[in-house]
């Protein structure tokens, strides 16, 4: 995998404040930011968070990598009050628990703690989503822990694990955009992750046969 961060490393908040981007911001109902952006322009994420809180829009934040929690935790603390959905995989969840002084604690305690961290917009509670590869997806929302099973996938069918987490988020966000129930959004996320696991790179050549009504 070869990454060229280029413009991503040079982003300036002034761009966010341009008329063109502000017009776009006003037209969006659901926002997503990967944790990586906290290494570039945390103030931009905070500004988006403020907009979401003021307009009751949704902000989803994916931790993206354990080092974000480890080395940029002060920025995480600045952003979390605006976040409606926190998404992390197993290693990211463990690092978050460690930073919260909850290392070794029951995972439900960790998720409950994150869900109850200070939040600006009180019109909806914070939802915490932890993914565990082939094991059930755990979601803590409205004071309850939910478990969503993952359909088994034979090891011989797994071509490339890169992007599986991003694919899950893509499907989940599609569900949020359509205001689908939580379990449907999770199924959509798992569908996308399953597809990308069987694909080399980011190529997507097969038609989407996901049934939103199931």
TORDOKOL-204424 format. One record per atom (N, C-alpha, C): z, y, x; residue number from 1. Coordinates in steps of 0.02 Angstrom, whole numbers, always signed. Each point is the difference from the previous one (the first is absolute). Example, Ala and Ser with C-alpha at 12.3 -4.5 7.8 and 13.67 -1.06 7.14 Angstrom:
! residues 2
+--------+--------+--------+------+
!     up !  north !   east ! resi !
+--------+--------+--------+------+
!   +390 !   -284 !   +660 !    1 !
!     +0 !    +59 !    -45 !    1 !
!     +0 !    +60 !    +45 !    1 !
!    -36 !    +53 !    -18 !    2 !
!     +3 !    +59 !    +42 !    2 !
!    +37 !    +55 !    -39 !    2 !
+--------+--------+--------+------+
This chain:
! residues 214
+--------+--------+--------+------+
!     up !  north !   east ! resi !
+--------+--------+--------+------+
!     +0 !    -60 !    +43 !    1 !
!     +0 !    +60 !    -43 !    1 !
!     +0 !    +62 !    +44 !    1 !
!    -45 !    +46 !    -13 !    2 !
!     -5 !    +61 !    +39 !    2 !
!    +12 !    +60 !    -46 !    2 !
!    +48 !    +41 !    +18 !    3 !
!    +15 !    +59 !    -41 !    3 !
!    -14 !    +63 !    +39 !    3 !
!    -31 !    +48 !    -34 !    4 !
!    -12 !    +66 !    +29 !    4 !
!    +29 !    +50 !    -50 !    4 !
!    +60 !    +24 !    +15 !    5 !
!    +36 !    +41 !    -49 !    5 !
!    -31 !    +69 !     -8 !    5 !
!    -30 !    +26 !    +52 !    6 !
!    -38 !    +63 !     -5 !    6 !
!    +32 !    +53 !    -44 !    6 !
!    -33 !    +17 !    -55 !    7 !
!    +23 !    +54 !    -44 !    7 !
!    +69 !    -13 !    -28 !    7 !
!    +18 !    -64 !     -8 !    8 !
!    +65 !    -17 !    -28 !    8 !
!    +57 !    +29 !    +43 !    8 !
!     -9 !     +1 !    +65 !    9 !
!    +52 !    +26 !    +45 !    9 !
!     +0 !    +76 !     +3 !    9 !
!    -52 !    +32 !    -24 !   10 !
!     -5 !    +72 !     +6 !   10 !
!     +8 !    +36 !    -67 !   10 !
!    +18 !    -36 !    -52 !   11 !
!     +5 !    +31 !    -66 !   11 !
!    +52 !    +55 !     +0 !   11 !
!    -17 !    +56 !    -33 !   12 !
!    +45 !    +57 !     -6 !   12 !
!    +14 !    +15 !    -74 !   12 !
!    +60 !    +20 !    -15 !   13 !
!    +19 !    +13 !    -69 !   13 !
!    -41 !    +57 !    -31 !   13 !
!    -28 !    +42 !    +42 !   14 !
!    -42 !    +55 !    -26 !   14 !
!    -58 !    -27 !    -42 !   14 !
!    -24 !    -58 !    +18 !   15 !
!    -55 !    -32 !    -38 !   15 !
!    +23 !    -16 !    -71 !   15 !
!    +62 !    -23 !     -6 !   16 !
!    +28 !    -16 !    -66 !   16 !
!     +1 !    +61 !    -45 !   16 !
!    +12 !    +58 !    +28 !   17 !
!     +7 !    +62 !    -39 !   17 !
!    -66 !    +34 !    -16 !   17 !
!    -56 !    -29 !    +22 !   18 !
!    -64 !    +31 !    -16 !   18 !
!    -15 !     -6 !    -75 !   18 !
!    -37 !    +47 !    -29 !   19 !
!    -16 !     -2 !    -72 !   19 !
!    -32 !    -65 !    -22 !   19 !
!    -44 !    -26 !    +42 !   20 !
!    -36 !    -62 !    -18 !   20 !
!    +49 !    -58 !     -7 !   20 !
!    +46 !     -7 !    +47 !   21 !
!    +48 !    -55 !     -2 !   21 !
!    +51 !    +10 !    -56 !   21 !
!    +20 !    +62 !    -11 !   22 !
!    +48 !    +14 !    -54 !   22 !
!    -30 !    -16 !    -68 !   22 !
!    -65 !    +13 !     -8 !   23 !
!    -33 !    -18 !    -63 !   23 !
!     -1 !    -76 !     -9 !   23 !
!    -11 !    -35 !    +55 !   24 !
!     +0 !    -73 !     -1 !   24 !
!    +69 !    -27 !    -16 !   24 !
!    +51 !    +29 !    +31 !   25 !
!    +69 !    -21 !    -11 !   25 !
!    +19 !     +5 !    -74 !   25 !
!    -21 !    +53 !    -32 !   26 !
!    +17 !    +10 !    -70 !   26 !
!    -33 !    -51 !    -46 !   26 !
!    -54 !    -31 !    +23 !   27 !
!    -37 !    -48 !    -41 !   27 !
!    +25 !    -71 !     +8 !   27 !
!    +47 !    -12 !    +46 !   28 !
!    +23 !    -67 !    +16 !   28 !
!    +66 !    -15 !    -34 !   28 !
!     +7 !    -61 !    -27 !   29 !
!    +62 !    -21 !    -34 !   29 !
!    +44 !    -45 !    +42 !   29 !
!    -30 !    -38 !    +44 !   30 !
!    +37 !    -47 !    +43 !   30 !
!    -19 !    +12 !    +73 !   30 !
!    +50 !    +12 !    +41 !   31 !
!    -11 !    +13 !    +71 !   31 !
!    +28 !    -58 !    +41 !   31 !
!    -35 !    -16 !    +55 !   32 !
!    +25 !    -51 !    +46 !   32 !
!     -2 !    +26 !    +71 !   32 !
!    +53 !    -12 !    +37 !   33 !
!     +2 !    +17 !    +71 !   33 !
!    +25 !    -59 !    +40 !   33 !
!    -36 !    -17 !    +53 !   34 !
!    +23 !    -52 !    +46 !   34 !
!    +51 !    +31 !    +48 !   34 !
!    +46 !    -41 !    +23 !   35 !
!    +52 !    +25 !    +45 !   35 !
!    -29 !    +30 !    +64 !   35 !
!    -59 !    -24 !    +20 !   36 !
!    -31 !    +26 !    +61 !   36 !
!     -9 !    +76 !     -1 !   36 !
!    -10 !    +28 !    -60 !   37 !
!    -12 !    +72 !     -4 !   37 !
!    +61 !    +41 !    +19 !   37 !
!    +59 !    -32 !     +1 !   38 !
!    +60 !    +36 !    +21 !   38 !
!     -1 !    +13 !    +75 !   38 !
!    -44 !    -32 !    +36 !   39 !
!     -7 !    +14 !    +72 !   39 !
!    -46 !    +59 !    +12 !   39 !
!    -33 !    +24 !    -52 !   40 !
!    -50 !    +52 !     +7 !   40 !
!    +21 !    +65 !    -34 !   40 !
!    +13 !     -3 !    -66 !   41 !
!    +16 !    +61 !    -36 !   41 !
!    +50 !    -14 !    -56 !   41 !
!    +63 !    -12 !    +16 !   42 !
!    +51 !    -12 !    -51 !   42 !
!     +4 !    +57 !    -51 !   42 !
!     -7 !    +63 !    +20 !   43 !
!     +4 !    +54 !    -49 !   43 !
!    -51 !     -6 !    -56 !   43 !
!    -58 !    -30 !    +15 !   44 !
!    -51 !     -8 !    -52 !   44 !
!    +24 !    -49 !    -53 !   44 !
!    +31 !    -55 !    +23 !   45 !
!    +27 !    -49 !    -47 !   45 !
!    +54 !    +31 !    -44 !   45 !
!    +42 !    +42 !    +31 !   46 !
!    +53 !    +34 !    -37 !   46 !
!    -30 !    +46 !    -53 !   46 !
!    -53 !    +37 !    +20 !   47 !
!    -33 !    +45 !    -48 !   47 !
!    -29 !    -38 !    -59 !   47 !
!    -31 !    -57 !    +15 !   48 !
!    -26 !    -42 !    -54 !   48 !
!    +57 !    -26 !    -43 !   48 !
!    +55 !    -18 !    +32 !   49 !
!    +58 !    -22 !    -37 !   49 !
!    +28 !    +53 !    -47 !   49 !
!     +2 !    +61 !    +24 !   50 !
!    +23 !    +55 !    -42 !   50 !
!    -45 !     +9 !    -60 !   50 !
!    -65 !     -4 !    +11 !   51 !
!    -48 !     +6 !    -54 !   51 !
!    +11 !    -55 !    -52 !   51 !
!    +11 !    -61 !    +25 !   52 !
!    +12 !    -57 !    -46 !   52 !
!    +64 !    +10 !    -40 !   52 !
!    +52 !    +23 !    +33 !   53 !
!    +64 !    +11 !    -34 !   53 !
!     -6 !    +54 !    -54 !   53 !
!    -36 !    +53 !    +16 !   54 !
!     -8 !    +56 !    -47 !   54 !
!    -43 !    -17 !    -60 !   54 !
!    -47 !    -46 !    +10 !   55 !
!    -49 !    -16 !    -53 !   55 !
!    +11 !    -70 !    -29 !   55 !
!    +52 !    -34 !    +23 !   56 !
!    +16 !    -69 !    -22 !   56 !
!    -57 !    -48 !    +15 !   56 !
!    -32 !     +9 !    +57 !   57 !
!    -51 !    -47 !    +22 !   57 !
!    +33 !    -53 !    +45 !   57 !
!    -38 !    -51 !    +17 !   58 !
!    +27 !    -57 !    +37 !   58 !
!    -17 !     +4 !    +74 !   58 !
!    +50 !    -10 !    +43 !   59 !
!    -11 !     -5 !    +72 !   59 !
!    +21 !    -69 !    +23 !   59 !
!    -48 !    -36 !    +29 !   60 !
!    +12 !    -67 !    +28 !   60 !
!     +0 !     +7 !    +76 !   60 !
!    +49 !    -30 !    +33 !   61 !
!     +4 !     +4 !    +73 !   61 !
!     +6 !    -70 !    +29 !   61 !
!    -47 !    -17 !    +44 !   62 !
!     +2 !    -65 !    +34 !   62 !
!    +28 !    +10 !    +70 !   62 !
!    +50 !    -38 !    +19 !   63 !
!    +32 !     +8 !    +66 !   63 !
!    -51 !     -9 !    +56 !   63 !
!    -45 !    -49 !     -6 !   64 !
!    -57 !    -10 !    +45 !   64 !
!    +16 !    -38 !    +64 !   64 !
!    +57 !    +13 !    +32 !   65 !
!    +18 !    -34 !    +62 !   65 !
!    +74 !    +11 !    +15 !   65 !
!    +33 !    -49 !    +30 !   66 !
!    +71 !     +8 !    +17 !   66 !
!    +15 !    +60 !    +44 !   66 !
!    -48 !    +17 !    +45 !   67 !
!    +14 !    +56 !    +46 !   67 !
!     +6 !    +67 !    -36 !   67 !
!    -28 !     +5 !    -60 !   68 !
!     +7 !    +62 !    -39 !   68 !
!    +74 !    +11 !    -17 !   68 !
!    +33 !    -53 !    -21 !   69 !
!    +72 !     +4 !    -15 !   69 !
!    +40 !     +9 !    +63 !   69 !
!    -20 !    -34 !    +54 !   70 !
!    +37 !     +1 !    +62 !   70 !
!     -2 !    +69 !    +34 !   70 !
!    -60 !    +29 !     +5 !   71 !
!     -8 !    +60 !    +41 !   71 !
!    -13 !    +65 !    -40 !   71 !
!    -13 !     -5 !    -64 !   72 !
!    -14 !    +59 !    -40 !   72 !
!    +46 !     +3 !    -61 !   72 !
!    +60 !    -28 !     +8 !   73 !
!    +45 !     -7 !    -57 !   73 !
!    +20 !    +67 !    -30 !   73 !
!     +7 !    +51 !    +42 !   74 !
!    +19 !    +66 !    -27 !   74 !
!    -55 !    +27 !    -46 !   74 !
!    -62 !    -18 !    +13 !   75 !
!    -55 !    +21 !    -43 !   75 !
!     +0 !    -42 !    -65 !   75 !
!    +18 !    -63 !     +7 !   76 !
!     +6 !    -43 !    -60 !   76 !
!    +53 !    +30 !    -47 !   76 !
!    +55 !    +21 !    +28 !   77 !
!    +55 !    +29 !    -39 !   77 !
!    -24 !    +63 !    -37 !   77 !
!    -44 !    +38 !    +31 !   78 !
!    -26 !    +61 !    -32 !   78 !
!    -46 !    -16 !    -59 !   78 !
!    -37 !    -55 !     +6 !   79 !
!    -51 !    -17 !    -50 !   79 !
!    +28 !    -40 !    -59 !   79 !
!    +46 !    -45 !    +14 !   80 !
!    +25 !    -47 !    -51 !   80 !
!    +23 !    +33 !    -65 !   80 !
!    +31 !    +59 !     +1 !   81 !
!    +22 !    +30 !    -64 !   81 !
!    -57 !    +12 !    -50 !   81 !
!    -62 !     +1 !    +24 !   82 !
!    -58 !    +13 !    -43 !   82 !
!    -36 !    -64 !    -20 !   82 !
!    +20 !    -57 !    +29 !   83 !
!    -37 !    -63 !     -8 !   83 !
!    +22 !    -37 !    -63 !   83 !
!    -50 !    -21 !    -40 !   84 !
!    +14 !    -40 !    -60 !   84 !
!     -5 !    -75 !    +13 !   84 !
!    -45 !    -19 !    +45 !   85 !
!     -9 !    -71 !    +17 !   85 !
!     +2 !     -7 !    +76 !   85 !
!    +45 !    -42 !    +25 !   86 !
!     +3 !    -16 !    +71 !   86 !
!    -25 !    -72 !     +9 !   86 !
!    -48 !     -8 !    +45 !   87 !
!    -30 !    -67 !    +11 !   87 !
!     +8 !    -19 !    +74 !   87 !
!    +27 !    -60 !    +12 !   88 !
!    +10 !    -23 !    +68 !   88 !
!     -9 !    -76 !     +4 !   88 !
!    -21 !    -23 !    +59 !   89 !
!     -2 !    -73 !    +10 !   89 !
!    +68 !    -22 !    +29 !   89 !
!     +5 !    -63 !    +16 !   90 !
!    +64 !    -28 !    +21 !   90 !
!    +29 !    +33 !    +62 !   90 !
!    -41 !    +10 !    +53 !   91 !
!    +27 !    +29 !    +61 !   91 !
!    +17 !    +74 !     -9 !   91 !
!    -39 !    +35 !    -40 !   92 !
!    +14 !    +71 !    -14 !   92 !
!    +65 !     +6 !    -41 !   92 !
!     +9 !    -47 !    -47 !   93 !
!    +61 !     +0 !    -41 !   93 !
!    +62 !    -13 !    +43 !   93 !
!     -7 !    -45 !    +48 !   94 !
!    +57 !    -15 !    +44 !   94 !
!    +19 !    +61 !    +42 !   94 !
!    -50 !    +35 !    +25 !   95 !
!    +14 !    +60 !    +40 !   95 !
!    +31 !    +55 !    -42 !   95 !
!    -23 !     +7 !    -62 !   96 !
!    +29 !    +50 !    -45 !   96 !
!    +73 !    -17 !    -14 !   96 !
!    +14 !    -64 !    -12 !   97 !
!    +68 !    -21 !    -13 !   97 !
!    +45 !    +15 !    +60 !   97 !
!    -26 !    -12 !    +60 !   98 !
!    +38 !    +15 !    +61 !   98 !
!    +17 !    +74 !     +5 !   98 !
!    -49 !    +43 !    -15 !   99 !
!    +11 !    +72 !     +4 !   99 !
!    +51 !    +24 !    -52 !   99 !
!     +3 !    -35 !    -56 !  100 !
!    +47 !    +18 !    -53 !  100 !
!    +69 !    -31 !    +12 !  100 !
!     +8 !    -36 !    +56 !  101 !
!    +64 !    -32 !    +15 !  101 !
!    +12 !    -61 !    -43 !  101 !
!    -54 !    -32 !    -23 !  102 !
!     +5 !    -57 !    -45 !  102 !
!    -29 !    -64 !    +31 !  102 !
!     -5 !     -3 !    +65 !  103 !
!    -28 !    -59 !    +33 !  103 !
!    +40 !    -62 !    -19 !  103 !
!    -36 !    -52 !    -22 !  104 !
!    +32 !    -62 !    -19 !  104 !
!    +25 !     -2 !    -72 !  104 !
!     -5 !    +56 !    -35 !  105 !
!    +22 !     +2 !    -70 !  105 !
!    -51 !    -34 !    -46 !  105 !
!    +23 !    -21 !    -58 !  106 !
!    -45 !    -29 !    -50 !  106 !
!    -57 !    +49 !    -14 !  106 !
!    -60 !    -27 !     -7 !  107 !
!    -59 !    +44 !     -7 !  107 !
!     +4 !    +42 !    -64 !  107 !
!    +32 !    -26 !    -52 !  108 !
!     +7 !    +40 !    -61 !  108 !
!    +42 !    +62 !    +12 !  108 !
!    +50 !     -7 !    +43 !  109 !
!    +43 !    +57 !    +17 !  109 !
!    -41 !    +53 !    +37 !  109 !
!    -43 !    -23 !    +45 !  110 !
!    -43 !    +46 !    +38 !  110 !
!    -47 !    +37 !    -47 !  110 !
!    -32 !    -37 !    -45 !  111 !
!    -48 !    +31 !    -46 !  111 !
!    +34 !    +48 !    -48 !  111 !
!    +58 !    -20 !    -23 !  112 !
!    +39 !    +43 !    -45 !  112 !
!    +19 !    +65 !    +35 !  112 !
!    +20 !     -6 !    +62 !  113 !
!    +20 !    +59 !    +39 !  113 !
!    -59 !    +48 !     +9 !  113 !
!    -58 !    -27 !    +17 !  114 !
!    -59 !    +43 !     +9 !  114 !
!    -20 !    +32 !    -67 !  114 !
!     +5 !    -38 !    -54 !  115 !
!    -19 !    +27 !    -65 !  115 !
!    +45 !    +57 !    -21 !  115 !
!    +63 !     -2 !    +24 !  116 !
!    +49 !    +50 !    -20 !  116 !
!     +9 !    +57 !    +50 !  116 !
!    -41 !     +2 !    +52 !  117 !
!     +1 !    +57 !    +45 !  117 !
!    -18 !    +63 !    -39 !  117 !
!    +24 !    +58 !    +21 !  118 !
!    -14 !    +62 !    -36 !  118 !
!    -73 !     +8 !    -19 !  118 !
!    -12 !    +21 !    -63 !  119 !
!    -67 !     +6 !    -26 !  119 !
!     -6 !    +65 !    -39 !  119 !
!    -53 !    +39 !    +14 !  120 !
!     -9 !    +65 !    -31 !  120 !
!    -18 !     -7 !    -74 !  120 !
!    -52 !    -40 !    -14 !  121 !
!    -23 !     -8 !    -69 !  121 !
!    +41 !    -55 !    -33 !  121 !
!    +43 !    +20 !    -46 !  122 !
!    +44 !    -47 !    -34 !  122 !
!    -30 !    -28 !    -65 !  122 !
!    -63 !    +16 !    -13 !  123 !
!    -32 !    -25 !    -61 !  123 !
!    -20 !    -73 !     +5 !  123 !
!     -3 !    -27 !    +61 !  124 !
!    -11 !    -71 !     +9 !  124 !
!    +41 !    -23 !    +60 !  124 !
!    +23 !    -62 !     -3 !  125 !
!    +39 !    -27 !    +55 !  125 !
!    -47 !    -22 !    +56 !  125 !
!    +27 !     -8 !    +59 !  126 !
!    -41 !    -22 !    +57 !  126 !
!     -7 !    -76 !     -3 !  126 !
!    -61 !    -23 !    +11 !  127 !
!    -15 !    -71 !     +2 !  127 !
!    -10 !    -22 !    +72 !  127 !
!    +31 !    -55 !    +20 !  128 !
!     -5 !    -25 !    +68 !  128 !
!    -35 !    -67 !     -1 !  128 !
!    -52 !     -6 !    +41 !  129 !
!    -41 !    -61 !     +2 !  129 !
!     +0 !    -29 !    +71 !  129 !
!    +22 !    -62 !     +6 !  130 !
!     -1 !    -35 !    +64 !  130 !
!    -46 !    -61 !     -6 !  130 !
!    -47 !     -7 !    +46 !  131 !
!    -45 !    -57 !     +0 !  131 !
!    +19 !    -48 !    +57 !  131 !
!    -10 !    -64 !    -12 !  132 !
!    +21 !    -52 !    +47 !  132 !
!    -55 !    -51 !    +13 !  132 !
!    -62 !    +23 !     +8 !  133 !
!    -54 !    -47 !    +13 !  133 !
!     -9 !    -49 !    -57 !  133 !
!     +6 !    -65 !    +14 !  134 !
!     -9 !    -50 !    -53 !  134 !
!    +59 !     -7 !    -48 !  134 !
!    +56 !    +31 !    +18 !  135 !
!    +59 !     -4 !    -42 !  135 !
!     -2 !    +54 !    -55 !  135 !
!    +41 !     -7 !    -51 !  136 !
!     -2 !    +47 !    -57 !  136 !
!     +8 !    +73 !    +21 !  136 !
!    -36 !    +43 !    -35 !  137 !
!     +8 !    +72 !     +7 !  137 !
!    +64 !    +20 !    -36 !  137 !
!    +42 !    +39 !    +33 !  138 !
!    +62 !    +23 !    -31 !  138 !
!     -8 !    +73 !    -20 !  138 !
!    +20 !    +16 !    -61 !  139 !
!     -4 !    +69 !    -24 !  139 !
!    +66 !    +18 !    -34 !  139 !
!    +29 !    +54 !    +24 !  140 !
!    +62 !    +26 !    -30 !  140 !
!    -17 !    +64 !    -37 !  140 !
!    +11 !     +0 !    -66 !  141 !
!    -15 !    +58 !    -40 !  141 !
!    +46 !     +5 !    -60 !  141 !
!    +20 !    +60 !    -17 !  142 !
!    +45 !    +11 !    -57 !  142 !
!    +62 !    -44 !     +2 !  142 !
!    +26 !     -9 !    +61 !  143 !
!    +63 !    -37 !     +7 !  143 !
!     -6 !    -76 !     -2 !  143 !
!    -61 !    -26 !     +2 !  144 !
!     -9 !    -73 !     -4 !  144 !
!    -48 !    -24 !    +54 !  144 !
!    +14 !    -61 !    +24 !  145 !
!    -43 !    -31 !    +50 !  145 !
!    -48 !    -49 !    -34 !  145 !
!    -64 !     +6 !    +15 !  146 !
!    -51 !    -44 !    -29 !  146 !
!    -35 !    -38 !    +57 !  146 !
!    -19 !    -62 !    -14 !  147 !
!    -35 !    -41 !    +49 !  147 !
!    -68 !    -21 !    -29 !  147 !
!    -53 !    +10 !    +39 !  148 !
!    -67 !    -17 !    -22 !  148 !
!    -30 !    -51 !    +49 !  148 !
!    -14 !    -60 !    -24 !  149 !
!    -25 !    -53 !    +44 !  149 !
!    -70 !    +16 !    +27 !  149 !
!    -14 !    -27 !    +59 !  150 !
!    -65 !     +8 !    +32 !  150 !
!    -36 !    -67 !     -4 !  150 !
!    -62 !     +1 !    -25 !  151 !
!    -38 !    -61 !     -4 !  151 !
!    -12 !    -28 !    +71 !  151 !
!    +12 !    -65 !    +10 !  152 !
!    -11 !    -29 !    +67 !  152 !
!    -72 !     +3 !    +21 !  152 !
!    -10 !     +9 !    +65 !  153 !
!    -67 !     +3 !    +28 !  153 !
!     -1 !    -47 !    +61 !  153 !
!    -45 !    -48 !     +0 !  154 !
!     -3 !    -48 !    +55 !  154 !
!    -13 !    +36 !    +66 !  154 !
!    +36 !    -21 !    +51 !  155 !
!     -5 !    +32 !    +66 !  155 !
!    -71 !     +2 !    +25 !  155 !
!    -39 !    -52 !    -14 !  156 !
!    -69 !     -3 !    +25 !  156 !
!    -45 !    +53 !    -31 !  156 !
!    +22 !    +29 !    -57 !  157 !
!    -40 !    +51 !    -34 !  157 !
!    +15 !    +71 !    +26 !  157 !
!    +54 !     +7 !    +39 !  158 !
!    +18 !    +66 !    +26 !  158 !
!    -43 !    +16 !    +61 !  158 !
!    -39 !    +53 !     -7 !  159 !
!    -47 !    +20 !    +52 !  159 !
!    +28 !    +56 !    +44 !  159 !
!    +33 !    +48 !    -31 !  160 !
!    +23 !    +60 !    +35 !  160 !
!    +58 !    +30 !    -39 !  160 !
!    +57 !     +8 !    +33 !  161 !
!    +59 !    +28 !    -35 !  161 !
!     +2 !    +76 !     +3 !  161 !
!    -42 !    +31 !    +41 !  162 !
!     +0 !    +73 !     +4 !  162 !
!    -19 !    +30 !    -67 !  162 !
!    +40 !    +49 !    -22 !  163 !
!    -17 !    +36 !    -61 !  163 !
!    +27 !    -30 !    -64 !  163 !
!    +35 !    -57 !     +4 !  164 !
!    +25 !    -32 !    -61 !  164 !
!    +50 !    +46 !    -36 !  164 !
!    +43 !    +32 !    +38 !  165 !
!    +49 !    +45 !    -30 !  165 !
!    -34 !    +60 !    -33 !  165 !
!    -50 !    +28 !    +34 !  166 !
!    -37 !    +56 !    -28 !  166 !
!    -37 !    -20 !    -63 !  166 !
!    -28 !    -62 !     +1 !  167 !
!    -36 !    -24 !    -58 !  167 !
!    +48 !     -8 !    -60 !  167 !
!    +60 !    -25 !    +14 !  168 !
!    +50 !     -6 !    -54 !  168 !
!    +13 !    +69 !    -30 !  168 !
!    +10 !    +49 !    +43 !  169 !
!    +13 !    +67 !    -24 !  169 !
!    -58 !    +28 !    -41 !  169 !
!    -62 !    -15 !    +22 !  170 !
!    -58 !    +23 !    -36 !  170 !
!     -2 !    -26 !    -71 !  170 !
!    +12 !    -65 !     -7 !  171 !
!     +1 !    -30 !    -67 !  171 !
!    +57 !    +25 !    -42 !  171 !
!    +58 !     +8 !    +31 !  172 !
!    +59 !    +25 !    -36 !  172 !
!    -12 !    +71 !    -24 !  172 !
!    -28 !    +42 !    +43 !  173 !
!    -14 !    +69 !    -19 !  173 !
!    -51 !     +4 !    -57 !  173 !
!    -49 !    -46 !     +1 !  174 !
!    -49 !     -3 !    -54 !  174 !
!    +36 !    -13 !    -67 !  174 !
!    +51 !    -42 !     +3 !  175 !
!    +39 !    -14 !    -60 !  175 !
!    +39 !    +61 !    -23 !  175 !
!    +29 !    +36 !    +47 !  176 !
!    +37 !    +60 !    -17 !  176 !
!    -46 !    +52 !    -32 !  176 !
!    -59 !     +8 !    +29 !  177 !
!    -48 !    +49 !    -26 !  177 !
!    -20 !    -14 !    -71 !  177 !
!     -1 !    -64 !    -17 !  178 !
!    -18 !    -20 !    -68 !  178 !
!    +61 !     -8 !    -46 !  178 !
!    +58 !    +18 !    +28 !  179 !
!    +63 !     -3 !    -38 !  179 !
!    +13 !    -70 !    -27 !  179 !
!    -15 !    -50 !    +42 !  180 !
!    +12 !    -69 !    -18 !  180 !
!    +74 !    -17 !    +11 !  180 !
!    +26 !    -51 !    -35 !  181 !
!    +68 !    -22 !    +11 !  181 !
!    +10 !    -21 !    +73 !  181 !
!    +61 !     +2 !    +23 !  182 !
!    +16 !    -15 !    +70 !  182 !
!    -27 !    -68 !    +20 !  182 !
!    +10 !    -51 !    -42 !  183 !
!    -22 !    -67 !    +19 !  183 !
!    -76 !     -5 !     +8 !  183 !
!    -37 !    +39 !    -39 !  184 !
!    -73 !     +0 !     +5 !  184 !
!    -22 !    +34 !    +65 !  184 !
!    +33 !    +56 !    +16 !  185 !
!    -17 !    +36 !    +62 !  185 !
!    +14 !    -44 !    +61 !  185 !
!    +55 !    -38 !     -2 !  186 !
!    +16 !    -45 !    +55 !  186 !
!    -53 !    -55 !     +6 !  186 !
!    -20 !    -28 !    -57 !  187 !
!    -51 !    -52 !     +1 !  187 !
!    -65 !    +26 !    +30 !  187 !
!    -17 !    +62 !    -16 !  188 !
!    -60 !    +31 !    +27 !  188 !
!     +6 !     +8 !    +76 !  188 !
!    +59 !    +19 !    +22 !  189 !
!    +12 !     +7 !    +72 !  189 !
!     -7 !    -67 !    +35 !  189 !
!    +29 !    -51 !    -29 !  190 !
!     -3 !    -67 !    +30 !  190 !
!    -71 !    -27 !     +0 !  190 !
!    -37 !    +16 !    -52 !  191 !
!    -71 !    -21 !     -3 !  191 !
!    -39 !    +30 !    +59 !  191 !
!    +10 !    +64 !    +11 !  192 !
!    -36 !    +34 !    +54 !  192 !
!    +21 !    -27 !    +69 !  192 !
!    +65 !    -12 !     +9 !  193 !
!    +25 !    -27 !    +63 !  193 !
!    -30 !    -69 !    +13 !  193 !
!     -3 !    -40 !    -53 !  194 !
!    -28 !    -67 !     +6 !  194 !
!    -74 !     +3 !    +21 !  194 !
!    -36 !    +47 !    -29 !  195 !
!    -71 !     +9 !    +17 !  195 !
!     -9 !    +19 !    +73 !  195 !
!    +40 !    +48 !    +23 !  196 !
!    -10 !    +25 !    +68 !  196 !
!    +22 !    -50 !    +53 !  196 !
!    +47 !    -44 !    -17 !  197 !
!    +21 !    -53 !    +46 !  197 !
!    -57 !    -49 !    +14 !  197 !
!    -46 !     -5 !    -47 !  198 !
!    -56 !    -46 !     +7 !  198 !
!    -64 !    +35 !    +24 !  198 !
!    +10 !    +62 !    +25 !  199 !
!    -58 !    +41 !    +21 !  199 !
!    +10 !    +25 !    +71 !  199 !
!    -53 !     -1 !    +39 !  200 !
!     +4 !    +27 !    +68 !  200 !
!     -8 !    +75 !     -3 !  200 !
!    +48 !    +35 !    +29 !  201 !
!     -3 !    +73 !     +0 !  201 !
!    +11 !    +28 !    -70 !  201 !
!    -37 !    +52 !    -17 !  202 !
!     +9 !    +31 !    -66 !  202 !
!    -60 !    -11 !    -46 !  202 !
!    -44 !    -45 !    +19 !  203 !
!    -59 !    -14 !    -41 !  203 !
!    +21 !    -28 !    -67 !  203 !
!    -30 !    +25 !    -53 !  204 !
!    +17 !    -22 !    -67 !  204 !
!    -65 !    -14 !    -38 !  204 !
!    -22 !    -62 !     +3 !  205 !
!    -67 !    -17 !    -26 !  205 !
!     +1 !    -36 !    -67 !  205 !
!    +58 !    -27 !    -19 !  206 !
!     +3 !    -37 !    -63 !  206 !
!    +21 !    +46 !    -57 !  206 !
!    -25 !    -12 !    -60 !  207 !
!    +18 !    +43 !    -57 !  207 !
!    +73 !     -8 !    -19 !  207 !
!    +28 !    +52 !    -28 !  208 !
!    +70 !     -2 !    -22 !  208 !
!     +3 !    -34 !    -69 !  208 !
!    +36 !    -55 !     -2 !  209 !
!     +7 !    -36 !    -64 !  209 !
!    +72 !     +2 !    -25 !  209 !
!    +38 !    +50 !    +22 !  210 !
!    +69 !     +6 !    -22 !  210 !
!     +1 !    +20 !    -75 !  210 !
!    +41 !    -34 !    -38 !  211 !
!     +5 !    +13 !    -71 !  211 !
!    +62 !    +44 !    -14 !  211 !
!    -11 !    +63 !    -16 !  212 !
!    +56 !    +46 !    -12 !  212 !
!    +38 !    -17 !    -63 !  212 !
!    -28 !    -40 !    -43 !  213 !
!    +32 !    -15 !    -64 !  213 !
!    +43 !    -62 !     -1 !  213 !
!     +1 !    -37 !    +57 !  214 !
!    +42 !    -60 !     +3 !  214 !
!    +72 !    +18 !    +13 !  214 !
+--------+--------+--------+------+
